[in-house]
Amino acid sequence: MAKGKDVRVIVILECTCCCARNGVTKESRGISRYITQKNRHNTPSRLELRKFCLYCHRHTIHGEIKK
């Protein structure tokens, strides 16, 4: 099997609340990101999960971004 045809791929999830802000302020120190895997055949669309954001201090939706 070729290396680029793997069923499981590594994806990066980024907080949609943090990246919606225009600039980085004193209260927001950065953007929360998680690394996980998904099955390309079962989930062909972009992945969105509710995860805890360290910078927002609450559970927010984290969406898949390009590498």
PyMOL Python script that loads the backbone (N, CA, C, O; Angstrom):
from pymol import cmd

cmd.read_pdbstr("""\
ATOM      1  N   MET A   1       0.844  -1.176   0.000  1.00  0.00           N
ATOM      2  CA  MET A   1       0.000   0.000   0.000  1.00  0.00           C
ATOM      3  C   MET A   1       0.896   1.247   0.000  1.00  0.00           C
ATOM      4  O   MET A   1       1.907   1.292   0.701  1.00  0.00           O
ATOM      5  N   ALA A   2       0.529   2.217  -0.762  1.00  0.00           N
ATOM      6  CA  ALA A   2       1.318   3.443  -0.867  1.00  0.00           C
ATOM      7  C   ALA A   2       1.186   4.269   0.408  1.00  0.00           C
ATOM      8  O   ALA A   2       0.187   4.172   1.121  1.00  0.00           O
ATOM      9  N   LYS A   3       2.184   5.067   0.680  1.00  0.00           N
ATOM     10  CA  LYS A   3       2.207   5.839   1.919  1.00  0.00           C
ATOM     11  C   LYS A   3       1.139   6.934   1.945  1.00  0.00           C
ATOM     12  O   LYS A   3       0.635   7.247   3.023  1.00  0.00           O
ATOM     13  N   GLY A   4       0.779   7.521   0.822  1.00  0.00           N
ATOM     14  CA  GLY A   4      -0.207   8.589   0.766  1.00  0.00           C
ATOM     15  C   GLY A   4      -1.649   8.102   0.809  1.00  0.00           C
ATOM     16  O   GLY A   4      -2.562   8.924   0.898  1.00  0.00           O
ATOM     17  N   LYS A   5      -1.885   6.800   0.750  1.00  0.00           N
ATOM     18  CA  LYS A   5      -3.228   6.247   0.718  1.00  0.00           C
ATOM     19  C   LYS A   5      -3.668   5.711   2.079  1.00  0.00           C
ATOM     20  O   LYS A   5      -4.573   4.878   2.136  1.00  0.00           O
ATOM     21  N   ASP A   6      -3.059   6.158   3.167  1.00  0.00           N
ATOM     22  CA  ASP A   6      -3.431   5.679   4.490  1.00  0.00           C
ATOM     23  C   ASP A   6      -4.875   6.040   4.803  1.00  0.00           C
ATOM     24  O   ASP A   6      -5.353   7.113   4.433  1.00  0.00           O
ATOM     25  N   VAL A   7      -5.566   5.130   5.491  1.00  0.00           N
ATOM     26  CA  VAL A   7      -6.953   5.377   5.859  1.00  0.00           C
ATOM     27  C   VAL A   7      -7.004   6.365   7.019  1.00  0.00           C
ATOM     28  O   VAL A   7      -7.841   7.268   7.023  1.00  0.00           O
ATOM     29  N   ARG A   8      -6.128   6.207   7.997  1.00  0.00           N
ATOM     30  CA  ARG A   8      -6.082   7.116   9.150  1.00  0.00           C
ATOM     31  C   ARG A   8      -5.112   8.262   8.865  1.00  0.00           C
ATOM     32  O   ARG A   8      -3.961   8.038   8.488  1.00  0.00           O
ATOM     33  N   VAL A   9      -5.587   9.479   9.049  1.00  0.00           N
ATOM     34  CA  VAL A   9      -4.752  10.658   8.827  1.00  0.00           C
ATOM     35  C   VAL A   9      -4.719  11.498  10.105  1.00  0.00           C
ATOM     36  O   VAL A   9      -5.673  11.501  10.883  1.00  0.00           O
ATOM     37  N   ILE A  10      -3.631  12.197  10.307  1.00  0.00           N
ATOM     38  CA  ILE A  10      -3.481  13.086  11.458  1.00  0.00           C
ATOM     39  C   ILE A  10      -4.078  14.443  11.102  1.00  0.00           C
ATOM     40  O   ILE A  10      -3.764  15.006  10.053  1.00  0.00           O
ATOM     41  N   VAL A  11      -4.947  14.976  11.981  1.00  0.00           N
ATOM     42  CA  VAL A  11      -5.573  16.271  11.757  1.00  0.00           C
ATOM     43  C   VAL A  11      -5.316  17.177  12.949  1.00  0.00           C
ATOM     44  O   VAL A  11      -5.094  16.700  14.061  1.00  0.00           O
ATOM     45  N   ILE A  12      -5.345  18.488  12.718  1.00  0.00           N
ATOM     46  CA  ILE A  12      -5.180  19.489  13.769  1.00  0.00           C
ATOM     47  C   ILE A  12      -6.510  20.184  13.969  1.00  0.00           C
ATOM     48  O   ILE A  12      -7.115  20.673  13.015  1.00  0.00           O
ATOM     49  N   LEU A  13      -6.968  20.228  15.219  1.00  0.00           N
ATOM     50  CA  LEU A  13      -8.214  20.905  15.567  1.00  0.00           C
ATOM     51  C   LEU A  13      -7.875  22.229  16.225  1.00  0.00           C
ATOM     52  O   LEU A  13      -7.063  22.277  17.149  1.00  0.00           O
ATOM     53  N   GLU A  14      -8.496  23.310  15.752  1.00  0.00           N
ATOM     54  CA  GLU A  14      -8.225  24.652  16.265  1.00  0.00           C
ATOM     55  C   GLU A  14      -9.518  25.262  16.790  1.00  0.00           C
ATOM     56  O   GLU A  14     -10.584  25.079  16.203  1.00  0.00           O
ATOM     57  N   CYS A  15      -9.415  25.993  17.909  1.00  0.00           N
ATOM     58  CA  CYS A  15     -10.579  26.624  18.527  1.00  0.00           C
ATOM     59  C   CYS A  15     -11.170  27.665  17.584  1.00  0.00           C
ATOM     60  O   CYS A  15     -10.459  28.545  17.099  1.00  0.00           O
ATOM     61  N   THR A  16     -12.471  27.565  17.324  1.00  0.00           N
ATOM     62  CA  THR A  16     -13.118  28.512  16.426  1.00  0.00           C
ATOM     63  C   THR A  16     -13.387  29.838  17.130  1.00  0.00           C
ATOM     64  O   THR A  16     -13.497  30.871  16.470  1.00  0.00           O
ATOM     65  N   CYS A  17     -13.494  29.826  18.441  1.00  0.00           N
ATOM     66  CA  CYS A  17     -13.739  31.058  19.200  1.00  0.00           C
ATOM     67  C   CYS A  17     -12.473  31.922  19.258  1.00  0.00           C
ATOM     68  O   CYS A  17     -12.548  33.139  19.094  1.00  0.00           O
ATOM     69  N   CYS A  18     -11.320  31.302  19.488  1.00  0.00           N
ATOM     70  CA  CYS A  18     -10.059  32.046  19.587  1.00  0.00           C
ATOM     71  C   CYS A  18      -9.633  32.617  18.236  1.00  0.00           C
ATOM     72  O   CYS A  18      -9.158  33.751  18.166  1.00  0.00           O
ATOM     73  N   CYS A  19      -9.796  31.847  17.169  1.00  0.00           N
ATOM     74  CA  CYS A  19      -9.341  32.335  15.860  1.00  0.00           C
ATOM     75  C   CYS A  19     -10.336  33.314  15.262  1.00  0.00           C
ATOM     76  O   CYS A  19     -10.026  33.951  14.255  1.00  0.00           O
ATOM     77  N   ALA A  20     -11.518  33.460  15.845  1.00  0.00           N
ATOM     78  CA  ALA A  20     -12.489  34.442  15.361  1.00  0.00           C
ATOM     79  C   ALA A  20     -12.108  35.854  15.804  1.00  0.00           C
ATOM     80  O   ALA A  20     -12.512  36.839  15.186  1.00  0.00           O
ATOM     81  N   ARG A  21     -11.325  35.941  16.885  1.00  0.00           N
ATOM     82  CA  ARG A  21     -10.875  37.257  17.353  1.00  0.00           C
ATOM     83  C   ARG A  21      -9.874  37.842  16.361  1.00  0.00           C
ATOM     84  O   ARG A  21      -9.062  37.123  15.780  1.00  0.00           O
ATOM     85  N   ASN A  22      -9.946  39.137  16.182  1.00  0.00           N
ATOM     86  CA  ASN A  22      -9.061  39.776  15.199  1.00  0.00           C
ATOM     87  C   ASN A  22      -7.624  39.863  15.681  1.00  0.00           C
ATOM     88  O   ASN A  22      -6.700  39.575  14.921  1.00  0.00           O
ATOM     89  N   GLY A  23      -7.421  40.253  16.927  1.00  0.00           N
ATOM     90  CA  GLY A  23      -6.066  40.406  17.435  1.00  0.00           C
ATOM     91  C   GLY A  23      -5.894  39.665  18.743  1.00  0.00           C
ATOM     92  O   GLY A  23      -6.868  39.294  19.399  1.00  0.00           O
ATOM     93  N   VAL A  24      -4.649  39.455  19.111  1.00  0.00           N
ATOM     94  CA  VAL A  24      -4.362  38.789  20.371  1.00  0.00           C
ATOM     95  C   VAL A  24      -4.318  39.854  21.461  1.00  0.00           C
ATOM     96  O   VAL A  24      -3.509  40.780  21.402  1.00  0.00           O
ATOM     97  N   THR A  25      -5.187  39.719  22.448  1.00  0.00           N
ATOM     98  CA  THR A  25      -5.229  40.679  23.545  1.00  0.00           C
ATOM     99  C   THR A  25      -4.559  40.086  24.773  1.00  0.00           C
ATOM    100  O   THR A  25      -4.082  38.952  24.737  1.00  0.00           O
ATOM    101  N   LYS A  26      -4.520  40.847  25.862  1.00  0.00           N
ATOM    102  CA  LYS A  26      -3.900  40.350  27.084  1.00  0.00           C
ATOM    103  C   LYS A  26      -4.676  39.178  27.672  1.00  0.00           C
ATOM    104  O   LYS A  26      -4.086  38.277  28.269  1.00  0.00           O
ATOM    105  N   GLU A  27      -6.007  39.188  27.502  1.00  0.00           N
ATOM    106  CA  GLU A  27      -6.797  38.105  28.062  1.00  0.00           C
ATOM    107  C   GLU A  27      -6.708  36.825  27.229  1.00  0.00           C
ATOM    108  O   GLU A  27      -6.894  35.735  27.769  1.00  0.00           O
ATOM    109  N   SER A  28      -6.430  36.932  25.938  1.00  0.00           N
ATOM    110  CA  SER A  28      -6.252  35.739  25.110  1.00  0.00           C
ATOM    111  C   SER A  28      -4.775  35.640  24.735  1.00  0.00           C
ATOM    112  O   SER A  28      -4.261  36.473  23.990  1.00  0.00           O
ATOM    113  N   ARG A  29      -4.106  34.631  25.248  1.00  0.00           N
ATOM    114  CA  ARG A  29      -2.676  34.485  25.031  1.00  0.00           C
ATOM    115  C   ARG A  29      -2.343  33.749  23.744  1.00  0.00           C
ATOM    116  O   ARG A  29      -1.204  33.808  23.280  1.00  0.00           O
ATOM    117  N   GLY A  30      -3.311  33.056  23.158  1.00  0.00           N
ATOM    118  CA  GLY A  30      -3.023  32.308  21.944  1.00  0.00           C
ATOM    119  C   GLY A  30      -4.242  31.582  21.430  1.00  0.00           C
ATOM    120  O   GLY A  30      -5.377  31.948  21.735  1.00  0.00           O
ATOM    121  N   ILE A  31      -3.997  30.551  20.647  1.00  0.00           N
ATOM    122  CA  ILE A  31      -5.069  29.768  20.052  1.00  0.00           C
ATOM    123  C   ILE A  31      -4.909  28.323  20.504  1.00  0.00           C
ATOM    124  O   ILE A  31      -3.824  27.750  20.407  1.00  0.00           O
ATOM    125  N   SER A  32      -5.996  27.739  20.999  1.00  0.00           N
ATOM    126  CA  SER A  32      -5.982  26.361  21.475  1.00  0.00           C
ATOM    127  C   SER A  32      -5.992  25.413  20.288  1.00  0.00           C
ATOM    128  O   SER A  32      -6.806  25.566  19.377  1.00  0.00           O
ATOM    129  N   ARG A  33      -5.087  24.429  20.292  1.00  0.00           N
ATOM    130  CA  ARG A  33      -5.016  23.441  19.218  1.00  0.00           C
ATOM    131  C   ARG A  33      -4.861  22.043  19.803  1.00  0.00           C
ATOM    132  O   ARG A  33      -4.164  21.847  20.798  1.00  0.00           O
ATOM    133  N   TYR A  34      -5.514  21.083  19.179  1.00  0.00           N
ATOM    134  CA  TYR A  34      -5.412  19.677  19.536  1.00  0.00           C
ATOM    135  C   TYR A  34      -4.995  18.897  18.301  1.00  0.00           C
ATOM    136  O   TYR A  34      -5.325  19.279  17.178  1.00  0.00           O
ATOM    137  N   ILE A  35      -4.266  17.794  18.509  1.00  0.00           N
ATOM    138  CA  ILE A  35      -3.865  16.906  17.418  1.00  0.00           C
ATOM    139  C   ILE A  35      -4.563  15.568  17.638  1.00  0.00           C
ATOM    140  O   ILE A  35      -4.519  15.020  18.739  1.00  0.00           O
ATOM    141  N   THR A  36      -5.204  15.041  16.601  1.00  0.00           N
ATOM    142  CA  THR A  36      -5.911  13.776  16.698  1.00  0.00           C
ATOM    143  C   THR A  36      -5.871  13.077  15.351  1.00  0.00           C
ATOM    144  O   THR A  36      -5.269  13.581  14.403  1.00  0.00           O
ATOM    145  N   GLN A  37      -6.512  11.914  15.262  1.00  0.00           N
ATOM    146  CA  GLN A  37      -6.579  11.159  14.019  1.00  0.00           C
ATOM    147  C   GLN A  37      -8.031  10.974  13.617  1.00  0.00           C
ATOM    148  O   GLN A  37      -8.928  10.977  14.461  1.00  0.00           O
ATOM    149  N   LYS A  38      -8.253  10.814  12.323  1.00  0.00           N
ATOM    150  CA  LYS A  38      -9.590  10.491  11.830  1.00  0.00           C
ATOM    151  C   LYS A  38      -9.472   9.483  10.708  1.00  0.00           C
ATOM    152  O   LYS A  38      -8.440   9.384  10.045  1.00  0.00           O
ATOM    153  N   ASN A  39     -10.542   8.738  10.506  1.00  0.00           N
ATOM    154  CA  ASN A  39     -10.620   7.775   9.427  1.00  0.00           C
ATOM    155  C   ASN A  39     -11.136   8.499   8.187  1.00  0.00           C
ATOM    156  O   ASN A  39     -12.244   9.036   8.190  1.00  0.00           O
ATOM    157  N   ARG A  40     -10.343   8.510   7.148  1.00  0.00           N
ATOM    158  CA  ARG A  40     -10.676   9.260   5.932  1.00  0.00           C
ATOM    159  C   ARG A  40     -11.922   8.707   5.233  1.00  0.00           C
ATOM    160  O   ARG A  40     -12.678   9.471   4.632  1.00  0.00           O
ATOM    161  N   HIS A  41     -12.145   7.393   5.304  1.00  0.00           N
ATOM    162  CA  HIS A  41     -13.296   6.793   4.624  1.00  0.00           C
ATOM    163  C   HIS A  41     -14.595   7.052   5.377  1.00  0.00           C
ATOM    164  O   HIS A  41     -15.625   7.302   4.750  1.00  0.00           O
ATOM    165  N   ASN A  42     -14.571   6.999   6.703  1.00  0.00           N
ATOM    166  CA  ASN A  42     -15.786   7.209   7.496  1.00  0.00           C
ATOM    167  C   ASN A  42     -16.134   8.683   7.655  1.00  0.00           C
ATOM    168  O   ASN A  42     -17.312   9.023   7.770  1.00  0.00           O
ATOM    169  N   THR A  43     -15.132   9.572   7.663  1.00  0.00           N
ATOM    170  CA  THR A  43     -15.352  10.997   7.873  1.00  0.00           C
ATOM    171  C   THR A  43     -14.654  11.790   6.771  1.00  0.00           C
ATOM    172  O   THR A  43     -13.580  12.342   7.013  1.00  0.00           O
ATOM    173  N   PRO A  44     -15.226  11.865   5.574  1.00  0.00           N
ATOM    174  CA  PRO A  44     -14.554  12.606   4.497  1.00  0.00           C
ATOM    175  C   PRO A  44     -14.630  14.124   4.678  1.00  0.00           C
ATOM    176  O   PRO A  44     -13.783  14.849   4.156  1.00  0.00           O
ATOM    177  N   SER A  45     -15.637  14.613   5.414  1.00  0.00           N
ATOM    178  CA  SER A  45     -15.759  16.059   5.623  1.00  0.00           C
ATOM    179  C   SER A  45     -14.865  16.510   6.775  1.00  0.00           C
ATOM    180  O   SER A  45     -14.234  15.692   7.444  1.00  0.00           O
ATOM    181  N   ARG A  46     -14.821  17.815   6.996  1.00  0.00           N
ATOM    182  CA  ARG A  46     -13.989  18.353   8.076  1.00  0.00           C
ATOM    183  C   ARG A  46     -14.565  17.985   9.438  1.00  0.00           C
ATOM    184  O   ARG A  46     -15.780  17.995   9.635  1.00  0.00           O
ATOM    185  N   LEU A  47     -13.686  17.664  10.363  1.00  0.00           N
ATOM    186  CA  LEU A  47     -14.067  17.219  11.696  1.00  0.00           C
ATOM    187  C   LEU A  47     -14.270  18.419  12.611  1.00  0.00           C
ATOM    188  O   LEU A  47     -13.490  19.370  12.572  1.00  0.00           O
ATOM    189  N   GLU A  48     -15.324  18.378  13.442  1.00  0.00           N
ATOM    190  CA  GLU A  48     -15.576  19.412  14.443  1.00  0.00           C
ATOM    191  C   GLU A  48     -15.938  18.724  15.748  1.00  0.00           C
ATOM    192  O   GLU A  48     -16.882  17.934  15.795  1.00  0.00           O
ATOM    193  N   LEU A  49     -15.188  19.021  16.815  1.00  0.00           N
ATOM    194  CA  LEU A  49     -15.424  18.421  18.125  1.00  0.00           C
ATOM    195  C   LEU A  49     -15.489  19.501  19.189  1.00  0.00           C
ATOM    196  O   LEU A  49     -14.880  20.561  19.050  1.00  0.00           O
ATOM    197  N   ARG A  50     -16.237  19.223  20.257  1.00  0.00           N
ATOM    198  CA  ARG A  50     -16.273  20.124  21.405  1.00  0.00           C
ATOM    199  C   ARG A  50     -15.140  19.750  22.346  1.00  0.00           C
ATOM    200  O   ARG A  50     -15.139  18.659  22.916  1.00  0.00           O
ATOM    201  N   LYS A  51     -14.178  20.646  22.513  1.00  0.00           N
ATOM    202  CA  LYS A  51     -13.023  20.412  23.371  1.00  0.00           C
ATOM    203  C   LYS A  51     -12.867  21.605  24.312  1.00  0.00           C
ATOM    204  O   LYS A  51     -13.452  22.666  24.090  1.00  0.00           O
ATOM    205  N   PHE A  52     -12.068  21.416  25.369  1.00  0.00           N
ATOM    206  CA  PHE A  52     -11.824  22.491  26.317  1.00  0.00           C
ATOM    207  C   PHE A  52     -10.733  23.405  25.787  1.00  0.00           C
ATOM    208  O   PHE A  52      -9.653  22.942  25.422  1.00  0.00           O
ATOM    209  N   CYS A  53     -11.011  24.698  25.745  1.00  0.00           N
ATOM    210  CA  CYS A  53     -10.036  25.695  25.306  1.00  0.00           C
ATOM    211  C   CYS A  53      -9.366  26.286  26.533  1.00  0.00           C
ATOM    212  O   CYS A  53     -10.040  26.811  27.419  1.00  0.00           O
ATOM    213  N   LEU A  54      -8.050  26.203  26.590  1.00  0.00           N
ATOM    214  CA  LEU A  54      -7.296  26.723  27.732  1.00  0.00           C
ATOM    215  C   LEU A  54      -7.320  28.239  27.798  1.00  0.00           C
ATOM    216  O   LEU A  54      -7.151  28.816  28.872  1.00  0.00           O
ATOM    217  N   TYR A  55      -7.530  28.891  26.660  1.00  0.00           N
ATOM    218  CA  TYR A  55      -7.486  30.350  26.621  1.00  0.00           C
ATOM    219  C   TYR A  55      -8.858  30.977  26.829  1.00  0.00           C
ATOM    220  O   TYR A  55      -8.956  32.074  27.379  1.00  0.00           O
ATOM    221  N   CYS A  56      -9.919  30.298  26.397  1.00  0.00           N
ATOM    222  CA  CYS A  56     -11.286  30.788  26.629  1.00  0.00           C
ATOM    223  C   CYS A  56     -11.821  30.339  27.988  1.00  0.00           C
ATOM    224  O   CYS A  56     -12.780  30.915  28.500  1.00  0.00           O
ATOM    225  N   HIS A  57     -11.201  29.308  28.572  1.00  0.00           N
ATOM    226  CA  HIS A  57     -11.611  28.721  29.854  1.00  0.00           C
ATOM    227  C   HIS A  57     -13.017  28.147  29.793  1.00  0.00           C
ATOM    228  O   HIS A  57     -13.778  28.276  30.753  1.00  0.00           O
ATOM    229  N   ARG A  58     -13.376  27.511  28.675  1.00  0.00           N
ATOM    230  CA  ARG A  58     -14.673  26.856  28.521  1.00  0.00           C
ATOM    231  C   ARG A  58     -14.604  25.883  27.361  1.00  0.00           C
ATOM    232  O   ARG A  58     -13.637  25.885  26.599  1.00  0.00           O
ATOM    233  N   HIS A  59     -15.626  25.054  27.223  1.00  0.00           N
ATOM    234  CA  HIS A  59     -15.704  24.116  26.118  1.00  0.00           C
ATOM    235  C   HIS A  59     -16.213  24.848  24.875  1.00  0.00           C
ATOM    236  O   HIS A  59     -17.259  25.495  24.913  1.00  0.00           O
ATOM    237  N   THR A  60     -15.474  24.742  23.789  1.00  0.00           N
ATOM    238  CA  THR A  60     -15.844  25.384  22.535  1.00  0.00           C
ATOM    239  C   THR A  60     -15.693  24.376  21.395  1.00  0.00           C
ATOM    240  O   THR A  60     -15.140  23.292  21.578  1.00  0.00           O
ATOM    241  N   ILE A  61     -16.189  24.749  20.231  1.00  0.00           N
ATOM    242  CA  ILE A  61     -16.066  23.883  19.057  1.00  0.00           C
ATOM    243  C   ILE A  61     -14.687  24.087  18.447  1.00  0.00           C
ATOM    244  O   ILE A  61     -14.276  25.212  18.164  1.00  0.00           O
ATOM    245  N   HIS A  62     -13.984  22.985  18.250  1.00  0.00           N
ATOM    246  CA  HIS A  62     -12.680  22.999  17.596  1.00  0.00           C
ATOM    247  C   HIS A  62     -12.852  22.365  16.223  1.00  0.00           C
ATOM    248  O   HIS A  62     -13.338  21.239  16.111  1.00  0.00           O
ATOM    249  N   GLY A  63     -12.455  23.083  15.181  1.00  0.00           N
ATOM    250  CA  GLY A  63     -12.619  22.613  13.809  1.00  0.00           C
ATOM    251  C   GLY A  63     -11.282  22.218  13.196  1.00  0.00           C
ATOM    252  O   GLY A  63     -10.225  22.698  13.605  1.00  0.00           O
ATOM    253  N   GLU A  64     -11.351  21.348  12.222  1.00  0.00           N
ATOM    254  CA  GLU A  64     -10.161  20.858  11.529  1.00  0.00           C
ATOM    255  C   GLU A  64      -9.587  21.950  10.634  1.00  0.00           C
ATOM    256  O   GLU A  64     -10.328  22.655   9.949  1.00  0.00           O
ATOM    257  N   ILE A  65      -8.252  22.086  10.645  1.00  0.00           N
ATOM    258  CA  ILE A  65      -7.575  23.049   9.794  1.00  0.00           C
ATOM    259  C   ILE A  65      -6.610  22.310   8.881  1.00  0.00           C
ATOM    260  O   ILE A  65      -6.309  21.137   9.104  1.00  0.00           O
ATOM    261  N   LYS A  66      -6.123  23.002   7.848  1.00  0.00           N
ATOM    262  CA  LYS A  66      -5.119  22.425   6.963  1.00  0.00           C
ATOM    263  C   LYS A  66      -3.782  22.387   7.668  1.00  0.00           C
ATOM    264  O   LYS A  66      -3.496  23.217   8.530  1.00  0.00           O
ATOM    265  N   LYS A  67      -2.960  21.411   7.293  1.00  0.00           N
ATOM    266  CA  LYS A  67      -1.610  21.313   7.854  1.00  0.00           C
ATOM    267  C   LYS A  67      -0.704  22.282   7.180  1.00  0.00           C
ATOM    268  O   LYS A  67       0.480  22.354   7.511  1.00  0.00           O
TER     269      LYS A  67
END
""", "prot")
cmd.dss("prot")
cmd.show_as("cartoon", "prot")
cmd.util.cbc("prot")
cmd.orient("prot")
